[in-house]
Amino acid sequence: MGIQRLRLQYELSNIAKAFGALVLPLLLALVNVFTQFVLNNDPKRDQGQPLRDMSKWVLPILSILMIPITLFKALGYDIRIEKVIPVLIC
């Protein structure tokens, strides 16, 4: 029973790593494409130009910052999230 439990933990760990490495970046890319599509096809896009421009760049920048952090955490690196998040907020 102990060997089966360790094997199951190992398989779940590999599934989590695969999810973090493949599905998460694809999901964020799809959300980015959807956001760009909605913002570009907005009938009132002439109003609020600075906010619209900022909205176009927030998701890609967050993706570039958060995907490596997620991947390193999934691979077992000791990343102290409580120190990373305040740096990203500032």
C-alpha positions, 0 to 999 in steps of 0.5 A: 500500500505504501508503494502505491501511495508513493507512485500515485504522489509521483504521478500527481506531481508529474501531472501538476508539472505538465499542467504548469508547463503546458496548460497554464501558458496556453490558457493565459495566451487564450485569455490574452487573445480574447481580451485583445479581440474584445478591446479592438472590437469595442464600439466605444473604443474611441472613449477612454483611450489611455485605459484601453491601452493600459488594459492591452498591456497588463495581461501580457506583462503579468503573463511574462512575470507569473509563468516563470514563477509558476514553473519554477515553483512547480519544479520544486524551487524554493520561491518565496511568494511573500517576497515576490508579490510586494515587488510586483505590486510596487 
